[in-house]
Amino acid sequence: MSRVVLVTGVAGSFASQVARRLVDLGEDAGIGKVVGIDTILPDADLDGMKFVRADVRTPVIGKVIAVEDVDTVVHLDVNPPQRGRIGGKELNVIGTMQLLAACQRSSTVGKLVLGSSAAVYGSSPRDPAMFNESLLARNGVRSGFPKDIVEVESYVRGFARRRPDVIITTIRAAQVLHADVESPLRNYFSNPVLPSVLGFDPRLQFLSLTDALEIFGQAVVHDRPGTFNAAGEGVVPLSQAARRLGRPLVPMPRLGFASAARRFVRAMGSDIPPDLHRLLTFGRAVDTSALREIFGYEPALTSEQTLDEFAASLRPGILTAMGLSTRGSTTAGRRQ
């Protein structure tokens, strides 16, 4: 029987890419229909996806699930605040609560795929070298998006206890770094100069768009219950990332860095969420062994290769003139 997949937040750049990927997989992968929901129309071509204008924070979501006979829900409407879109706790947490209530009442929903974030681990000087899925945040999740994602996952665990018949896959992804996908690090790295914290060189990880789409596609098509970290292999220190991008760092004192960096970036016509300062101070790295060994997927691109792809998309002529090399690499993930 063909799946009917509901994707939330499809006006977002990443969610719209996931929805189109599922449409492309189509009947050959057992997907009969993809329904996208958001409060505004996606900028991208709907291209075979049925769009429903609705707010995930309202009971309308339950009616959409019932009318469309949805059996698989991909929840991607959990994001840091983005320019031009409603953000913050109300959308992330209240929207998730309303969606889970609708799924709990539904007799057709049998799978939930949650697009979570490695931000659930926070960022602090007490962090381990690598977070695996069983570890908890040491600090840095008291406010902002990290706190939202911790609450979202707690509600999903509660839903799992109430509906043990529903297969739940939680993907704790590092930030997808791609020119076409809105993310805090994409916006930060796109600035001509990069504010940094004096005396700190945080370790960063990235996930390529190709790998992210493959992971979510496999989570929908196959049964992969559990929680999985997702990131390209390896880490990239901020200083190295800046060199590879050809962006000079502007060191600032740690005290007051969050507000100073945000004012600095806004002066250049961009913006970054206020909680990004902890990642830019202490960094974060996650262990992806479970993704490879249990989920069955090995990312094709390392964090460094993902950064190189992103660098090539930023003014390639200027970057070439500056001598920034990018490595050739495959973009097809390996299925296991």
C-alpha positions as CSV (number, residue, x, y, z in Angstrom):
1,M,0.0,0.0,0.0
2,S,1.4,3.4,-1.0
3,R,2.3,5.8,1.8
4,V,0.7,9.2,2.2
5,V,3.4,11.5,3.7
6,L,2.7,14.8,5.4
7,V,5.7,17.2,5.6
8,T,5.4,20.2,8.0
9,G,7.0,23.6,7.4
10,V,7.3,23.2,3.6
11,A,7.8,26.9,3.1
12,G,11.2,26.5,4.8
13,S,14.1,25.9,2.4
14,F,15.1,22.5,3.8
15,A,11.6,21.1,4.3
16,S,10.7,22.0,0.7
17,Q,13.8,20.1,-0.5
18,V,12.8,17.1,1.6
19,A,9.2,17.2,0.2
20,R,10.5,17.3,-3.4
21,R,12.9,14.4,-2.7
22,L,9.9,12.3,-1.4
23,V,7.9,13.2,-4.5
24,D,10.8,12.2,-6.7
25,L,11.0,8.8,-4.9
26,G,7.4,8.3,-5.7
27,E,5.6,5.0,-6.3
28,D,8.9,3.2,-6.9
29,A,9.6,3.7,-3.2
30,G,6.0,3.1,-2.1
31,I,5.1,6.8,-1.7
32,G,1.8,7.6,-3.3
33,K,1.2,11.2,-2.2
34,V,3.2,13.9,-0.4
35,V,1.2,16.6,1.4
36,G,3.0,19.8,2.5
37,I,1.6,22.1,5.1
38,D,2.6,25.6,6.1
39,T,1.1,29.1,6.7
40,I,2.7,30.5,3.5
41,L,3.1,29.2,0.0
42,P,6.6,27.8,-0.7
43,D,8.8,29.8,-3.0
44,A,9.9,26.7,-4.8
45,D,7.8,24.8,-7.4
46,L,5.3,22.5,-5.7
47,D,6.3,19.9,-8.4
48,G,3.8,17.1,-7.6
49,M,3.3,17.9,-3.9
50,K,-0.1,18.8,-2.6
51,F,0.1,22.0,-0.6
52,V,-2.3,22.8,2.2
53,R,-2.2,26.3,3.8
54,A,-2.7,25.7,7.5
55,D,-1.0,26.5,10.8
56,V,0.5,23.5,12.6
57,R,-0.3,25.2,15.9
58,T,-4.1,24.9,15.3
59,P,-6.5,21.9,15.4
60,V,-6.7,22.2,11.6
61,I,-3.6,19.9,11.4
62,G,-5.8,17.0,12.7
63,K,-8.3,17.6,9.9
64,V,-5.6,17.5,7.3
65,I,-4.3,14.2,8.6
66,A,-7.8,12.7,8.6
67,V,-8.9,14.0,5.2
68,E,-5.7,13.0,3.5
69,D,-5.4,9.6,5.3
70,V,-1.9,10.4,6.3
71,D,0.1,7.5,7.6
72,T,3.6,9.0,7.7
73,V,4.4,12.4,9.3
74,V,7.8,14.2,8.7
75,H,8.0,17.1,11.2
76,L,10.4,19.7,10.0
77,D,8.7,22.8,11.3
78,V,11.2,23.1,14.2
79,N,13.8,25.7,13.4
80,P,15.9,28.6,14.8
81,P,14.2,32.0,14.1
82,Q,14.5,32.8,10.4
83,R,14.1,36.1,8.6
84,G,10.6,36.5,7.1
85,R,9.1,33.6,9.1
86,I,7.4,33.2,12.4
87,G,9.9,31.7,14.8
88,G,10.6,30.9,18.4
89,K,9.0,28.9,21.1
90,E,5.4,29.2,19.9
91,L,6.0,27.6,16.5
92,N,8.5,25.1,17.6
93,V,7.0,23.8,20.9
94,I,3.3,24.6,20.6
95,G,3.2,23.5,17.0
96,T,4.8,20.2,17.9
97,M,2.3,19.7,20.8
98,Q,-0.6,20.3,18.5
99,L,0.8,18.0,15.8
100,L,1.4,15.2,18.3
101,A,-2.1,15.5,19.7
102,A,-3.4,15.1,16.1
103,C,-1.2,12.1,15.5
104,Q,-2.3,10.5,18.8
105,R,-6.0,10.8,17.8
106,S,-5.3,9.5,14.3
107,S,-6.1,5.9,13.4
108,T,-3.9,6.0,10.2
109,V,-0.6,7.5,11.4
110,G,2.0,4.8,11.8
111,K,5.3,6.6,11.5
112,L,6.7,9.9,12.7
113,V,10.0,11.3,11.5
114,L,11.3,14.2,13.6
115,G,13.8,16.6,12.2
116,S,15.6,17.4,15.4
117,S,19.0,19.1,15.8
118,A,22.4,18.5,17.4
119,A,21.6,21.7,19.3
120,V,19.8,19.4,21.7
121,Y,23.3,18.8,23.3
122,G,24.0,22.5,23.8
123,S,27.5,23.9,23.8
124,S,29.6,24.3,27.0
125,P,33.2,24.0,28.2
126,R,32.1,20.8,30.0
127,D,31.1,19.0,26.8
128,P,32.7,15.6,25.9
129,A,34.8,15.3,22.7
130,M,31.8,13.6,21.0
131,F,28.2,13.4,22.0
132,N,26.5,10.1,21.4
133,E,22.7,9.7,21.5
134,S,22.6,8.6,25.1
135,L,24.4,11.6,26.5
136,L,22.6,14.7,27.8
137,A,23.5,18.4,27.5
138,R,26.0,19.6,30.0
139,N,24.9,23.2,29.7
140,G,23.8,25.8,27.2
141,V,20.2,24.7,26.6
142,R,18.5,27.2,29.0
143,S,17.1,29.4,26.3
144,G,16.5,29.9,22.6
145,F,16.4,27.2,20.0
146,P,18.4,24.6,22.0
147,K,15.8,24.8,24.8
148,D,13.0,24.5,22.2
149,I,14.5,21.3,20.7
150,V,15.0,19.7,24.1
151,E,11.3,20.3,24.9
152,V,10.2,19.1,21.4
153,E,12.1,15.8,21.9
154,S,10.6,15.4,25.4
155,Y,7.1,15.7,23.9
156,V,7.9,13.2,21.2
157,R,9.1,10.7,23.9
158,G,5.8,11.2,25.7
159,F,3.9,10.5,22.5
160,A,6.0,7.3,22.0
161,R,4.8,6.0,25.4
162,R,1.2,6.8,24.5
163,R,1.4,5.3,21.0
164,P,3.9,2.5,21.1
165,D,2.5,1.3,17.8
166,V,3.9,4.3,15.9
167,I,7.4,4.0,14.5
168,I,9.4,7.1,15.6
169,T,12.7,8.2,14.0
170,T,14.5,11.2,15.4
171,I,17.3,12.7,13.4
172,R,19.6,15.0,15.4
173,A,21.3,16.7,12.5
174,A,24.2,19.0,12.4
175,Q,23.5,22.2,10.5
176,V,22.9,21.6,6.8
177,L,25.5,23.8,5.1
178,H,24.3,24.7,1.5
179,A,23.7,27.9,-0.3
180,D,20.1,27.1,-0.9
181,V,19.2,26.1,2.6
182,E,18.5,28.7,5.3
183,S,20.6,28.0,8.5
184,P,22.4,30.1,11.1
185,L,25.8,28.9,10.0
186,R,25.1,29.5,6.3
187,N,24.1,33.1,7.2
188,Y,27.1,33.5,9.4
189,F,29.6,32.2,6.9
190,S,28.1,34.3,4.1
191,N,29.2,37.5,5.7
192,P,32.4,39.1,4.3
193,V,34.0,39.1,7.7
194,L,33.3,36.7,10.6
195,P,33.1,37.8,14.3
196,S,34.7,35.3,16.6
197,V,35.4,34.9,20.3
198,L,38.9,36.0,21.3
199,G,40.9,32.9,22.5
200,F,38.5,30.3,21.3
201,D,38.6,28.1,18.2
202,P,35.4,26.0,18.3
203,R,35.1,22.6,16.5
204,L,32.2,22.5,14.0
205,Q,30.4,19.8,12.0
206,F,28.3,20.1,8.9
207,L,25.8,17.9,7.0
208,S,25.6,18.1,3.3
209,L,22.2,18.6,1.7
210,T,22.6,15.5,-0.4
211,D,23.2,13.4,2.7
212,A,20.4,15.0,4.7
213,L,17.9,14.3,1.9
214,E,19.0,10.7,1.6
215,I,18.7,10.2,5.4
216,F,15.2,11.6,5.6
217,G,14.2,9.7,2.5
218,Q,15.4,6.4,4.0
219,A,13.7,7.2,7.3
220,V,10.3,7.5,5.4
221,V,10.7,4.5,3.0
222,H,12.2,2.1,5.6
223,D,11.5,1.5,9.2
224,R,14.4,3.0,11.2
225,P,13.1,3.5,14.8
226,G,15.4,5.3,17.2
227,T,17.4,8.5,17.6
228,F,20.4,9.1,15.3
229,N,23.0,11.8,15.2
230,A,23.7,13.0,11.6
231,A,26.8,14.8,10.5
232,G,29.6,14.6,8.1
233,E,32.7,12.8,9.4
234,G,35.3,14.8,11.2
235,V,35.3,18.3,12.6
236,V,36.4,21.7,11.2
237,P,37.8,24.4,13.6
238,L,36.3,27.8,13.0
239,S,39.8,29.2,12.1
240,Q,40.2,26.6,9.4
241,A,36.6,27.2,8.1
242,A,37.3,30.9,7.8
243,R,40.6,30.2,5.8
244,R,38.8,27.8,3.4
245,L,36.0,30.4,2.9
246,G,38.5,33.3,2.5
247,R,36.7,35.1,5.3
248,P,38.8,37.0,7.9
249,L,37.9,36.5,11.5
250,V,37.3,39.5,13.8
251,P,38.1,38.4,17.4
252,M,35.9,40.0,20.1
253,P,35.9,39.6,23.9
254,R,33.8,36.8,25.2
255,L,32.0,39.0,27.6
256,G,29.1,40.6,25.5
257,F,30.0,38.6,22.4
258,A,26.4,37.6,21.6
259,S,25.0,41.1,21.4
260,A,28.2,42.6,19.8
261,A,28.4,39.9,17.1
262,R,24.8,40.3,16.3
263,R,25.1,44.0,15.9
264,F,28.2,43.5,13.8
265,V,26.5,41.1,11.5
266,R,23.3,43.2,11.2
267,A,25.5,46.1,10.1
268,M,26.5,43.9,7.1
269,G,22.9,43.3,6.2
270,S,22.6,39.8,7.7
271,D,21.5,38.3,11.0
272,I,22.3,35.4,13.3
273,P,20.2,34.0,16.1
274,P,21.3,35.1,19.6
275,D,22.0,31.6,20.8
276,L,24.6,30.8,18.0
277,H,27.2,32.5,20.2
278,R,27.6,29.4,22.4
279,L,28.4,27.3,19.3
280,L,30.9,29.9,18.1
281,T,32.5,29.8,21.5
282,F,32.6,26.2,22.6
283,G,31.7,24.3,19.4
284,R,30.1,20.8,19.4
285,A,30.8,17.4,17.8
286,V,28.5,14.3,17.6
287,D,29.3,10.7,17.2
288,T,27.5,9.2,14.1
289,S,28.3,5.5,14.7
290,A,24.6,4.7,15.2
291,L,23.7,6.3,11.9
292,R,26.2,4.0,10.1
293,E,25.8,0.8,12.1
294,I,22.1,0.8,13.1
295,F,20.3,3.2,10.7
296,G,22.4,1.9,7.9
297,Y,23.6,5.0,6.2
298,E,27.1,6.4,5.8
299,P,27.3,10.1,4.8
300,A,29.1,10.6,1.5
301,L,30.6,13.9,2.4
302,T,32.8,14.7,5.4
303,S,32.3,18.0,7.2
304,E,35.3,19.4,5.5
305,Q,34.1,18.4,2.0
306,T,30.7,19.9,2.8
307,L,32.4,23.1,3.7
308,D,34.4,23.0,0.5
309,E,31.1,22.6,-1.6
310,F,29.7,25.5,0.2
311,A,32.8,27.6,-0.4
312,A,32.6,26.8,-4.1
313,S,29.1,28.2,-4.2
314,L,30.1,31.6,-2.6
315,R,31.4,33.9,-5.4
316,P,33.4,31.2,-7.1
317,G,35.4,33.6,-9.2
318,I,36.6,35.6,-6.1
319,L,37.4,32.4,-4.2
320,T,39.4,31.0,-7.0
321,A,41.3,34.2,-7.3
322,M,42.1,34.0,-3.6
323,G,43.5,30.5,-4.1
324,L,40.9,28.6,-2.1
325,S,40.9,25.0,-3.3
326,T,37.9,22.7,-3.2
327,R,38.2,19.0,-3.4
328,G,36.2,16.9,-5.8
329,S,34.0,14.5,-4.0
330,T,31.1,12.2,-4.7
331,T,27.6,13.3,-3.8
332,A,25.8,10.0,-3.6
333,G,25.3,8.4,-0.3
334,R,26.0,4.7,0.3
335,R,23.1,2.5,1.2
336,Q,23.8,-0.3,3.5
